[in-house]
Amino acid sequence: MPNPLSKALTPSRLKDLLFIFSLLFLLYLLFRQIPPQLPLPSSDVSLGPTERRHLVIAVASSSRSWPLRKPYVRQWYSPKSTRAFVFLDKLAESDLGDGLDSSLPPVIVSEDTSRFPYSFRGGLRSAIRVARVVKEVVDRGEPDVRWFVFGDDDTVFFVDNLVKTLSKYDHDRWFYVGSNSESYQQNVKYSFDMAFGGGGFAISHSLAKALAKVFDSCLVRYAHLYGSDARIFSCVAELGVGITHEPGFHQVDLRGNLLGMLSAHPLSPLLSLHHLDAVDSIFPKMNRTQAFEHLFEAVNVDPTRILQQTVCYDSSHSLTVSVAWGYAIQVIEGNKLLPDLFSLQKTFTPWRRSGSVEASQYMFTTRDYPRDACKRPAVYFMESVTSVNDGIQSNYARFKERNCPKANAIENLQNIRVYSKKLELDIEQMKAIRRQCCDILPAFNNSMIINIRQCGVDELIYMHS
C-alpha cells in the first residue's frame, strides 16, 4: 500500500514549507516585544542605609541677601556631617577675605545665564540663575550622592528628618519630592503640581543627572514663567515625572504668628520652614535667630519628634492637653475631640494682603482663634530639654498675654514637664506613622507632669469618663 505522506513530502512541497516557516520566524523576530533593560545601579552610590553624607543641599542666595541669611543656614549646617553649597550671583563682601567661615557651606559663584531669555513682565531674571543651580550642582560630580536637596537662604532644613524621610524612596529611581504652598491662591497662580522652592524639595540622583543633561535646552521654552521652581517643575514634567508629596516641607506662605500652624503639624517629620523673615518670632521675647537656636536645642536631642502633636486628657479636671513637642503645649478647658485639634488655629494671616476670598483660603482646615486673649487656651512654651537616664525631659513655662481668669485646674498651673523616649522609626514605620499617646499624672497644682508613650495595639485617644 502506498504511503499517504509520500505524496505530500515531495521536494517541491518541502521547499514551500521551509519558505513559510522561515517567513514566520522572521516576522516573529521582527515584531516580538523585547523587554526593556533595567538600568544598573550607579557605581558611585554605595549600598546600605541612607545617611547625611548621601545628601547634597544646594542653597540659592545672592550677594545682597546672603550676609543677612547666614544665621538661618548656621542652624542646620554641620561642616562635619552635612554636604551643602551656597550659590551666589557674585561673592559678597564678607566672603572676599581669606578667612572664610567654616560654620557655613562653601560659596560658589553661579555661571553666566545672560544667553537665556526671560520675558515675565516685572519679574527678576535671576530666576534663571537660581533654577540652573540644579544643573550646576550635579555637574560638580560630587561622589556618593543619593539625593540633591534645594532651597533658599531663608529655608531652615531639618537634615536628620530629610535623611529619614527620603530613605523611604529608592534613590536609583526618578523621584521629585516636595510640597505645595499653604496658600490656595499661590497654588492657583503657580501650580498644584509644583514643589515650591522656598519650602525646599529633593530630587533623586538618578533623576538629577538626567535633568542636568537636558536642562539648558529646556530653559529656553520657559522664558515666560516667573520663578525658578516653576522652571524646574516644567523640565521635570517634560521628563515625565510628577511630584511626590511630603507634607513636612513648608513653604510658609503665611504671615504673623505661626503658633496655630506649628502646634498642629502633620503626622510626618518636620523637614523645612521658609519665609522666616515674614513671620513673628516663634518664641516670645526672642528675636528670630534666638528663637530658632532655641528650637534646635530640642531638634538636636530628638529630631523626629520635633513638633509632633500628642494629645492627652485629664477627665478629673475636664482638661484637654495638646503637646507640640519641643515647641509649645496648649491646655484647653473641656473635652475637645482629637480630630478637632488637627485643624489649624488662625493665629496667622494670609500671605497676600488682599480682601479677596481666595487670599484667605488655605490648603488645610482652619478654626478660629479667639480675639479675646482670655478665651484662648493656656499656652506653655518650651524652656529647656535635656537627656535623662531613661529618656528625655522637656520643660514648658506658661506664657501670659494678660491676667485672665481660668478654671481652678489651670489658674495656678505655671510649668509642665514632659517625659518621652527618643522617637526612633525604621523605614517601615516611616511609611505608616502612628500618633503616640500620653498620660497626665493625676495630682498637680502649679506643675503638671506628662508621659508620652507608644499607644496600645487597640488604644483610642479620647477623654475617658
C-alpha positions in Angstrom: 0.0 0.0 0.0 1.5 3.4 -0.9 2.4 5.8 2.0 -0.1 8.7 2.1 2.7 11.1 3.2 5.0 10.3 0.3 2.9 12.4 -2.0 2.8 15.3 0.5 6.5 15.5 1.1 7.7 16.0 -2.4 10.8 18.1 -2.8 8.6 21.0 -4.1 6.2 20.7 -1.2 9.1 20.6 1.3 10.6 23.7 -0.2 7.4 25.6 0.2 7.0 24.5 3.8 10.6 25.7 4.6 9.9 29.0 3.0 6.7 29.6 5.0 8.5 28.5 8.3 11.4 30.9 7.6 9.0 33.8 6.8 7.0 33.2 10.1 10.3 33.1 12.0 11.5 36.4 10.6 8.1 38.0 11.4 8.4 36.7 15.0 11.9 38.2 15.3 10.7 41.5 13.8 7.6 42.0 16.0 8.4 40.3 19.3 8.3 42.5 22.4 11.8 43.0 23.7 11.7 43.6 27.5 13.3 46.9 28.5 16.7 46.7 30.0 16.7 47.9 33.6 19.4 50.5 34.4 22.2 49.2 36.5 22.7 51.0 39.8 25.2 53.8 39.6 28.6 52.7 40.6 29.1 55.9 42.7 26.2 55.1 45.1 27.2 52.8 47.9 25.0 50.2 49.5 23.5 50.4 53.0 21.1 52.9 54.6 20.9 56.5 53.5 22.9 58.8 55.8 23.6 62.6 56.0 26.6 62.2 53.8 24.4 60.9 50.9 22.6 64.2 50.6 23.9 67.3 48.9 22.0 70.5 49.7 22.1 73.4 47.3 21.1 76.8 48.6 20.2 79.6 46.3 21.2 83.0 47.5 22.6 86.4 46.3 25.4 88.7 47.4 22.8 91.0 48.7 20.8 88.6 50.9 23.5 86.2 51.9 25.0 88.3 54.7 21.6 88.6 56.3 20.6 85.0 56.0 23.7 83.3 57.3 22.2 82.8 60.8 19.5 80.6 59.3 21.9 78.4 57.4 24.1 78.0 60.5 21.2 76.4 62.4 21.1 73.3 60.2 24.6 73.1 58.6 27.3 71.0 60.2 30.7 71.1 58.4 31.5 67.6 59.7 28.3 65.8 58.5 26.4 68.0 56.0 27.3 68.5 52.4 26.0 71.8 51.1 26.9 74.6 48.8 25.6 78.2 48.5 25.2 79.7 45.0 25.6 83.5 44.7 25.5 85.9 41.7 28.8 87.2 42.9 30.9 87.0 46.1 29.5 89.0 49.0 32.0 91.4 50.6 32.0 89.3 53.7 33.3 86.4 51.7 36.2 88.2 49.9 38.7 87.7 52.7 40.9 84.7 53.2 39.3 83.5 56.4 36.0 82.0 55.3 33.6 81.0 58.0 33.8 77.2 58.4 30.4 77.2 60.1 28.8 77.9 56.7 28.8 75.9 53.5 31.3 76.7 50.7 30.2 79.5 48.4 30.0 79.1 44.6 29.5 81.9 42.1 26.9 80.8 39.6 27.6 80.6 35.9 26.5 83.3 33.5 22.9 83.0 32.3 22.6 86.0 30.1 22.1 83.9 27.0 18.7 82.6 28.3 15.6 84.5 27.5 13.3 85.9 30.3 10.0 87.6 29.4 7.9 87.7 32.6 6.9 91.3 33.0 8.1 92.7 36.3 9.9 89.6 37.3 13.6 89.0 38.1 15.7 87.2 35.6 17.8 85.9 38.5 15.1 83.2 38.5 17.1 81.6 35.6 20.3 81.6 37.6 18.6 80.1 40.6 16.9 77.4 38.5 20.1 76.5 36.9 21.6 75.6 40.3 20.0 72.2 39.7 22.4 71.6 36.8 25.5 73.3 38.3 25.4 71.3 41.5 25.0 68.0 39.6 27.8 68.9 37.2 30.2 69.2 40.1 30.3 65.4 40.1 30.2 65.0 43.9 30.7 61.3 44.8 28.3 59.0 46.6 25.2 61.3 46.2 21.8 59.7 46.6 19.7 62.9 46.9 20.0 66.5 45.8 18.0 68.9 48.1 17.3 72.5 47.0 16.1 75.5 49.0 16.6 79.3 49.6 18.9 81.0 52.0 15.9 81.6 54.4 15.0 78.0 54.3 15.7 76.1 57.6 16.2 72.4 56.9 15.9 69.6 59.4 18.6 67.4 57.9 18.2 64.2 60.0 14.5 64.2 59.2 15.3 64.7 55.5 17.5 61.7 55.6 14.9 59.6 57.3 12.1 60.7 55.0 14.0 60.2 51.8 15.1 56.8 52.9 11.5 55.6 52.1 12.2 56.1 48.4 14.6 54.3 46.1 17.2 56.8 45.1 18.0 54.9 41.9 14.5 55.6 40.6 13.3 59.0 39.5 11.7 61.0 42.3 10.8 64.7 42.7 9.8 65.1 46.3 8.3 68.3 47.8 5.1 70.1 48.7 2.7 72.9 47.7 2.1 76.3 49.2 -0.1 76.7 52.2 -2.0 79.3 50.3 -4.7 78.3 47.9 -4.2 81.5 45.9 -0.5 80.8 45.4 -1.2 77.2 44.2 -3.8 78.5 41.7 -1.4 81.1 40.4 1.6 78.8 40.0 0.6 75.1 40.2 -0.8 72.5 42.5 1.6 70.0 40.9 4.8 72.0 41.6 7.2 71.7 44.6 7.6 75.2 45.9 11.2 76.1 46.0 11.4 78.0 49.2 9.9 75.1 51.2 12.6 73.0 49.6 12.4 69.9 47.5 14.5 66.8 46.8 15.5 65.1 43.5 16.9 61.6 43.4 20.4 61.4 42.0 19.3 59.4 39.0 16.6 62.0 38.0 19.0 64.8 38.8 21.6 63.5 36.3 19.0 63.1 33.6 17.6 66.6 34.3 21.1 68.2 34.2 21.7 66.9 30.7 18.6 68.5 29.2 18.1 71.5 31.5 19.6 74.2 29.3 17.6 73.2 26.2 14.5 73.1 28.4 15.1 76.5 30.0 14.6 78.2 26.6 11.0 77.1 26.4 10.0 78.7 29.7 11.1 82.3 29.4 7.5 83.4 30.2 7.5 81.9 33.7 8.1 83.9 36.9 10.2 81.8 39.2 12.9 79.3 39.4 10.8 76.5 40.9 8.3 76.8 38.0 11.1 76.2 35.5 12.5 73.2 37.4 9.0 71.7 37.7 8.4 72.3 33.9 11.6 70.5 33.0 10.9 67.6 35.4 7.4 67.3 33.9 8.9 67.1 30.4 10.8 64.1 31.6 7.5 62.5 32.5 7.9 62.8 36.3 5.3 64.1 38.8 5.6 65.4 42.3 5.8 63.0 45.3 4.1 65.0 48.1 5.8 65.1 51.5 3.8 67.4 54.0 6.9 68.1 56.1 8.2 70.6 53.6 6.8 74.1 54.5 6.8 77.0 52.1 5.1 79.1 54.9 3.2 81.4 52.6 1.7 82.9 55.8 2.4 86.0 57.9 2.2 86.8 61.6 2.1 84.3 64.4 2.8 80.6 63.5 1.5 79.1 66.7 -1.6 77.7 65.0 0.5 76.1 62.3 3.3 74.7 64.4 1.0 73.3 67.1 -0.8 71.1 64.6 1.9 69.7 62.5 1.0 66.8 60.1 1.8 63.3 61.3 5.2 63.3 59.5 8.6 64.6 60.3 9.3 68.3 60.0 11.6 68.8 57.0 11.8 72.6 56.4 10.5 76.0 57.3 10.7 79.0 54.9 9.9 82.8 54.8 11.2 83.2 58.4 11.7 87.0 57.9 8.0 87.4 57.1 6.6 85.8 60.3 6.8 86.7 64.0 9.5 85.1 66.2 8.2 81.6 67.0 9.1 82.0 70.7 8.0 85.1 72.6 10.6 87.6 73.9 13.2 86.3 71.5 14.3 87.6 68.1 14.0 85.2 65.1 17.6 83.9 65.3 17.4 83.3 69.0 14.1 81.5 68.6 15.5 79.1 66.0 18.6 78.4 68.1 16.2 77.6 70.9 14.1 75.3 68.8 17.2 73.4 67.7 18.0 72.7 71.3 15.1 70.2 71.0 15.8 69.3 67.4 19.3 68.1 68.3 18.0 65.9 71.1 15.1 64.2 69.2 14.7 65.4 65.6 12.0 63.0 64.6 9.7 64.1 67.5 10.0 67.8 66.9 6.6 69.4 66.6 4.8 66.1 66.7 1.4 66.6 68.2 0.4 64.3 71.1 -3.0 64.8 72.8 -3.9 63.6 76.3 -6.9 64.2 78.6 -7.5 64.8 82.3 -11.1 63.7 82.9 -10.9 64.6 86.6 -10.4 68.3 85.8 -12.0 68.1 82.3 -8.9 69.3 80.5 -7.6 68.6 77.0 -3.8 69.0 76.6 -2.2 69.3 73.2 1.6 68.8 73.1 3.6 70.1 70.1 6.9 68.5 71.4 9.9 70.8 71.6 7.7 73.9 70.9 4.5 74.5 72.9 1.7 72.9 74.9 -1.9 74.2 75.0 -4.2 73.4 77.9 -7.8 73.7 77.0 -10.8 73.7 79.3 -13.3 71.0 78.5 -13.3 67.9 76.3 -12.0 68.6 72.7 -12.3 65.6 70.4 -9.0 64.6 68.9 -9.9 65.3 65.2 -11.0 68.8 66.1 -7.4 69.6 67.2 -5.9 68.7 63.8 -7.3 71.9 62.3 -5.0 74.9 62.5 -5.9 77.9 64.7 -5.9 81.0 62.6 -3.2 82.8 64.6 -1.6 83.8 61.2 -2.8 86.0 58.3 -2.8 85.3 54.5 0.4 85.7 52.5 -1.2 88.2 50.1 -2.6 91.2 51.8 -5.9 91.3 49.9 -9.5 91.4 50.8 -10.4 88.7 48.2 -11.9 85.4 49.3 -9.1 83.4 47.6 -6.4 85.2 49.6 -7.9 84.0 52.9 -8.3 80.3 51.7 -5.7 77.8 52.8 -4.8 74.2 51.8 -5.8 72.9 55.2 -8.7 73.0 57.6 -8.7 76.0 60.0 -10.5 77.1 63.1 -11.0 80.5 64.6 -8.5 81.8 67.2 -10.4 84.0 69.7 -9.7 87.7 69.6 -10.2 87.9 73.3 -7.0 86.6 74.8 -8.9 85.4 77.9 -10.9 82.9 75.7 -7.8 81.3 74.3 -6.1 78.1 75.5 -3.4 78.5 78.1 0.0 78.3 76.2 3.2 76.9 77.6 6.4 77.4 75.5 9.4 75.1 75.7 12.1 76.4 78.0 14.6 73.5 78.1 15.2 70.0 77.0 17.7 67.5 78.5 18.5 63.8 78.1 17.9 61.9 81.3 18.9 58.3 82.3 15.9 56.6 80.6 14.7 59.2 78.1 14.2 62.9 77.5 12.7 65.6 79.7 11.4 68.8 78.2 10.1 71.7 80.3 7.5 74.2 79.3 6.6 77.5 81.0 3.4 79.4 80.9 3.1 82.5 78.6 0.6 85.1 79.9 -0.6 87.7 77.5 -2.7 89.3 80.2 -4.2 88.3 83.5 -7.2 86.2 82.6 -9.4 84.1 84.9 -9.2 80.4 84.2 -10.7 77.3 85.7 -9.2 76.3 89.0 -7.3 73.4 87.5 -5.2 75.8 85.3 -5.3 79.0 87.3 -2.1 78.2 89.2 -0.5 75.8 86.6 2.8 77.5 85.7 5.0 74.7 84.4 4.7 71.4 82.6 7.3 68.7 82.4 7.1 66.1 79.6 9.0 62.8 79.7 9.5 60.8 76.5 11.7 58.2 74.8 13.7 59.2 71.7 11.4 58.7 68.7 13.3 56.1 66.5 11.4 55.0 63.4 12.6 52.5 60.9 11.7 52.7 57.2 8.6 50.6 57.5 7.3 52.6 60.4 8.0 55.8 58.4 5.7 54.5 55.7 2.8 54.3 58.2 3.5 56.6 61.2 1.1 56.2 64.2 0.4 59.1 66.6 1.7 58.4 70.2 -0.3 58.5 73.4 0.3 60.4 76.6 -0.7 60.3 80.3 -1.0 63.0 82.8 0.0 62.3 86.4 -3.3 62.6 88.4 -2.2 65.1 91.1 -0.9 68.6 90.1 -1.1 72.1 91.3 1.4 74.6 89.8 3.3 71.9 87.9 1.9 69.2 85.6 3.8 66.0 84.5 3.1 64.3 81.2 4.5 61.0 79.9 4.5 60.3 76.2 4.5 56.7 75.2 3.5 54.3 72.4 -0.2 53.6 72.2 -1.5 50.2 72.9 -2.5 48.0 70.0 -6.2 48.9 70.1 -6.0 52.0 72.3 -8.1 55.0 71.4 -7.2 58.6 72.2 -10.2 60.3 73.9 -11.4 61.5 77.3 -12.3 58.5 79.4 -15.3 59.1 81.7 
